[in-house]
Amino acid sequence: MLDSQTISIVKQTAPILAPKAEELTRLFYKQLFENNPEVKPYFNQAHQFSGGQQRALAGAIVAYATHIDQLDQLGSHVDLIAHKHVSLGIEPEHYPIVGQNLLAAIKELLGEQASDQVIDAWAKAYGLLAQIMIDHEKGIYQKHDQDHGGRGFREFYVIDKVVESDEITSFYLKPSDGSVPSPHLAGQYITLRLAFEGQTTMRNYSLSCAPGSSAYRISVKRETAREGHIPDGVVSNHLHDCIQVGDQLEVAPACGNFTLTTDRQVNRPLVLLSGGVGVTPVLSMLHAAVKQQDAGDIWFIHAARNTSVHAFDQEVRQLAEKHSNLNMLFCYDEPAGSDRPHCQHGRIDQALLKQLLPGADADFYFCGPKPFMKSIYRALNDWGVPEEQIHFEFFGPVDDLKN
């Protein structure tokens, strides 16, 4: 634990750093990649270019400093970050590298206010956080050793490649040694490690298949490059254009804490909301939910532009035909003429949810593009849905959903 003086110094300097948090993280990443280029493959360079990674880290630093004397409130954030770190293979020896560059950035940003006492306090605070993360990640690694036969990347091969829509293609993956894939929880993701264009990079992709499937399925949206930007689709385009049946890929064990709760109250409806490619983890949850005994009422509501980009509609329809407790609705905001008999025109909003559901007492899980996430999060909060019944997967600070 931290001594009272250290806590006091961190809390006193946190308000100074908070308005400059993104400036701090930009400086940190610049120094980190210059001083330790060997860690660059662990970071998504598209998120670096867009500023998303800097904003996410800035939010985490401010949250940690704010709650430095109430660390129990950071439990869910620690779990989220720990799963992300484990998915990429972050090890204890990486933490001193990050700490050294972060403290140097804090010292440079604070200038004359960065006394030895201040830097020492932040060093202690970072050391405590690093140990918390290392301990938490150790538990996840141990579970991988137990459930997945070891940590790290294994060779998988592509057994099938299926075009799901104009934008999304699914890849079915099985271990190259002929074994079955290790079990995953509904909502989790796997990590692919690829070497192309002279560099190694890693990406997380949600598993869209049911837990216990004979093969992993990832469903990847082709991202469109924008002029003057590093596209987030460098890897997605490589997968779409270059990876074929029979090719091998390096895959790390499933991670992620955006998972379907198995002990939920069945008297509450389960509401699964998705937008675009955000359907992938939610679809896995749907497969798991319909298999649960006494599952209660399930709602699956998906938003897309129109049929051309709507993936898995037939898969969901087939599940609805088999399970009378499953209700489904597709919302198209740009429907073509032939789409209209098969969908609701418009977006998912609070009015629609109130129309469909008996009340706000339901368990909500949602994933999709940032505007979709912000809209759903606000709608549920305004409706009075308790926070513990709101579950989502979002890259970046939660405050981005509130603003």
N, C-alpha and C positions, 0 to 999 in steps of 0.2 A: 504493500500500500504506500501511498504518497504521504509525506509529512505535510503538516498544515501550511508551512511557509511555501512549499512548492505549489500546493493547490492555490494559495492566495496569489502568487505571482502569475500563474497561468491564467487564472480568472481575470486578473487585472490587465494583462496584455491581450487577452482574447478579443475584447472590443476594439483594440487598435488594429488587430490583424483582420478581423471579420470583414470590414469594407474593402480590404485589399486581398481577400482570400484567393480570388481567381488570379490576380497578379502574382501572388505567392506561388500558386501551383504551376503557373506557366513558367516561372523562373525555376522552380524545382525540377520540372520535367526537362527543361533545356539543359540544366546542369547535369542531371542524371544521365541523359543520353550522351552528353559530351564526355563525362568522366567515366561512365560505365556502359559503353555501347553494347556490352554482352547481354544486358537485360532488355534491350529493345524488342526482341521477339515476343516478350511477355505482354506487350502493350499493343492494342489495336490502333494503328496509325491513322485510320480514318476518324476514329473518335478523338485522337489527338488533334488532327487537323480541324475538326469541327468545333473543338473546345469542350465537347461533352465529358471527356475524361477529366479535364481540369476542373470543370464545374462540380463533377461528382466528388473528386477529392477535396475540393474547397468546402463543400457541404459537410463532408465527413470530419474534416479538421475542426470546423466551427462547432459541430455537434459534440465532438469529443471534449473540446475545451470548455464548452458551456456546461457539460454534465460531468466534469472531471471529479466532482465530489458525489456524483450519483450514477456511477458506472453501470448499475443494474438496469438503468433505463435504455442502455445501448445494446441489450441482448440480441434483439432481432437483427440489428445492423451488423453486429459482429458475426452472426451466423451467415448472413447474406454475403459479406465480404470474404469470410473464411471459405465458403463453398467456391466462390469465384477464384480465390487463390489456389485452392487445391485442384480445381479443374485445369489450371495452367501449370501446375507443378512448382508452385512457390515453396521454397524450403527455408528453414531457420537462417541459413547463411545469407539469404537475400535481405534480411531486415537491417543489419548494420549498414549495408550499402544505401538503402533508402534513408535511414536515419541520418547518415553523414550528409547527404545532399539536401535533405529537408532542413536540417539545422543551419546549414550554410545559407540556404535561401531565406530562412527566417532572420538570420543575422544581417544579411544584406538588405532585406526589406525594412527592418526596424531601424537600421542605421545607428545613430547615437543612443537610441533607447535600448539597444541590444547589449546590455551589460553582461559581464560574465555570470552574474547571478541569474539573470533572465534566461540566458542560453542554457545554463545548468538546469534550471527548473524545467524547461521544455525538453531537455535531454532525458531527464528522469520521467517526465510524462510520456514521452515517446517510448522509452524503455519498458514502462509498464504496459502500454498498449501493445507493443510488439510481443511481449510475453503472453498477454491475453490471447492474441491472435495465434501465436505458435502453439499454445496449449489447446486451443479450440481446433486448430487445423490438424493437430496430432490425432485427435479423436476421430476426425473424418478419414484421415489416412489409415488409421487402424481398422476402421470399418471397411474401407476398400480392400485392405489386405485380407480381411475375413470374408467379405461377400463377393469380391471381384477377383480373388486370386492374386492380388498384388496391385500396387499403385503404378502410375506411369502409363505410357502409351503402348498399345498392342496393335499388331497388324490385323486389319479387317479387309475383306474384299467386297466389292459391290456386286450383289447378286441380281439386282434389278434397278432400273431407272424408269420412273413413270412421270409423264407430264400431267400435272393435276389441273393446271389452268394456263392462261397466257403468260403468267408471271412465276408460278410456283412449280417446281419439279421435286419429286421425292426420290431419295436414294435409300435402298434397302441394303443393310450391311450385316455381314456375319463374320465371326472370327476366322482368320485364315487357318488356324489349327483344327478347324472342324468342330469346335465346341459350340455350345449355345451361348448367346450373349448373357452377361451377368444381369441380374434383375435390377430394375429401376423403379422409382416411384413416379406416379403420374404427375407430370409437370416438370420433371427434371430435364437436364440437357447433357449432352456429351460434348467433348472438345475434339476438334480435328486439328492435326498439325500437318501443315503442307509446306513443301519446299518448291518454290518456283520463282522465276524472275530473279534468281540469285539471292533469295532471302528466305528465311524460315518465318512462318507466321502461324498463329493459332486463332481459331474462331470457335465460339460456343453455338451449338444448334440444339433447339428443343427437340425432344423425341415426340413424334406425333403418333406413335403406335401405342397399343395397349400394353401395360406392364405384363411381363411374362410372354411376350411375343417371341416367335422363333428367330426373328431378325430385328435389329434396330431399324427404325425408319426416321430419317430426318427429311424435312420438307423445306426447301430453300427458295426464297424469293430472289429473282434476278433483280438486282438494284441497277438503276440507270445512272451512268456517270454524268456529272454536271461539269460543264466547262469551267476550268479554273479551280476545281476541287479534286482532292483525293477521294475517289468514290468509295463508299462503304461496300460497294459491290465488286471490288477487286477479286475477292475470294469467291463470292457467289457466282460471278461470271465465269471464273475458272472452272468451278464445279459444273455449271450448266454446259459450257462449251467443250471442256476437255476430259472430264471424268466419265468413263463409260463402264458398262458391265464388264466385270473381270479385273478392273483396276484395283489396286490396293491403297488403303488410306490408314494413317496412324490415328488411333482413337483412344482417348482417355476415359476412365470410368465415369458413370453418370454422377452429376452433382446438382446442387440447387435446392433451395428451401421453399420455393413456390410450389408446394405440393398439396394434394387433396387430403384434407383431414379425414381420417378413417373413423373417428369416434364422434362425428357431428350428430346433433340431435335430428332424428329422422322426421320429427314433426315440423321442422323448418324446411321450406323448399330450398333446393340447391340450384343456384342460378349461375350459369356459365356464360360469360359475355366475351366476345372477341371481335377484333377488327383486323381485316387483312390477314397478313401472315401470322398475326398474334393468335390465330386459331390453333397453331401447332401444339403448345402445351395444354391448351384447354380441351382439344380433341382427345388427347391422352387421358385427361381427367374424365371426360365423358365415357370413354371405354371402361375405365375403372369404376365409375359411379353406377353404371347400369348393371354391373356384376355384383354389387353389394346387396346383401339380403336386407329386406325392409328399407330400401333406399329412399322411399318417400318420393315426393314430386320433384322432377328435374326439369329445368328449363335450359335450353341451349339456344342462345340468340347471337347471331353472327351478322356483322356489318361488312359490306363490300360495295364496290362501285356498281358492279353488274355481274351477269353470269360469266362473262369472259375471264374475269379475274377471281371468280369464286371457286376455291378449291374445296373438295371433300363434301360437296352438297349431297351427292348420292350416298356416300358412306353414312352421313348423318341420317338421311331419310330411311335407309335400311335399318339402322338402329331403332329409329322411332317406330317402324313397323313391327319390330320384335318386342318392344318394351312399352307397355301402355302408360307407364308413369312418365315417359319422356315426351315433353312438349318442345317443339322447335319453331323458330321463326328466323327468316332471313330478311335483312333490311338492305335495300339497294338505294343509294342516294343518286345514282345516275343510271336508272334502269333503261334497257332497250325495250322496244315495244313488245317483243316476245317474252320478256322477263316478268311483266306485270302480273300475270296470273299466279306466279310462283313465289312472290315476295311481297313485302310491305315497302312502299315507297317512303323513303325518309331515313332518319338516323335514329340510333338508340338514345333515348333521353328519359328524363324522369317521368314525363307524361306517359310514355309508352310502358315503362315498368309498372307504373300505378295501374294502368289499364289491364295489364296481364296478370299481375301478382295480387294475392289477397292482402298484402301489407308489406311493410318494411322489414318484418322479422323473417329474414332469409339469410342464407350464407351465399355471399357473392364472390366469385372469382373472375378476374378479367385481365386481358392482355391485348395489346394492339399498339398502333402508332401513338405518339405523344399527344396529339390533339384529342384522339379518342379516349386515351387514359385520363386526361384532365377533365373531359366532359363527364365521363362515368364517375370519377372520384367525387366531383362536385355534386353531381346528381344524388349520389348515395348519401353524402354528408348532409346535404340540404334536406333530404328525406328523413334524416334521423336514424339511419342504419348505424348500429353500434360499431365502433372501430374494430372490435375483435371478430366481427362477421364480414369484414372487408379484406379481401386477399388479392394481391396483384403482383405482377412482375414488372419492374420499371428500372431502367438504367438512369441513374442520377439521383440527386437529392429529392426526397418526398416533397419538399417545399415547392419544387418545380410544378407539381401537380396542383398545388393550392393557389398559385399565383396566376 
